[in-house]
């Protein structure tokens, strides 16, 4: 059973959690065979809760956007 997603996070925990959510998206991209980048630490940083929220709340196209944006940033910045 997956834990439920909190509907209203505490303000002091929201920003750190969004960083963990980004790490979960980076870890998911890293696990792909045709990945755009490799982030060896993302999975450990994200934690299980971030992966749960990622699957429950974000559409696949939103997750893909982050991977493309990350790759673009790595090339041009």
RAKAMO-V679229 format. One record per pair of residues at least 4 apart in sequence whose C-alpha atoms are under 7 Angstrom apart, sorted by the first residue. I is the first residue (numbers start at 1). J is the second residue. Records with the same first field share a line. If there is no record, write none. Layout:
BEGIN
I: J  J
END
This chain:
BEGIN
2: 52
5: 53
9: 13  14
10: 14
13: 17
14: 18
15: 19
16: 20
17: 21
18: 22
19: 23
20: 24  45  46  50
21: 25  46  50  54
22: 26
23: 27  42  43  45  46
24: 28  42  43  46  50  51
25: 29  63
26: 30  39  42  67
27: 31  39  42  43
28: 32
29: 35  67
30: 35  37  38  39
36: 67  71
37: 71
41: 45
42: 46
43: 47
46: 50
47: 51
48: 52
49: 53
50: 54
51: 55
52: 56
53: 57
54: 58
58: 62  63
59: 63
60: 64
61: 65
62: 66
63: 67
64: 68
65: 69
66: 70
67: 71
68: 72
69: 73
70: 74
71: 75
72: 76
73: 77
END
